[in-house]
């Protein structure tokens, strides 16, 4: 997969330094990336935009509003759908949150390889997993 395969999920805006990053594996499909983005925005209700990273390479920015415009059923507001929310946690993805204890840089992932923990983009060493 190339960055062009994910273009529909990106809103075309530029990344700010303070945006969180959602890191996807290099073999992630666009369909799985869309599901991971929805999970990210459901999990982080304060975030409106996120940098999407594919295999360690930033490919662009996505936003909550952009996914809504694409028709995301998951991100609809109360009253926008005729379905009900089932109790319990989703079986799709769990967003893992990492933060640098020194500078506060944030990174989000949908997977983790304990042999290669994420590193601070500012050179402060391994990021810590948030509870």
Secondary structure, 3 states (H helix, E strand, C coil): CCHHHHHHHCCCCCCCCCCCEEEECCCCCHHHHHHHHHHHHHHCCCCCEEEEEECCEEEEEEEHHHHHHCCCCCCCCCCCCCCCCCCCCCCCCCCEEEECCCCCCEEEECCCCCCCCCECCCCCCECEECC
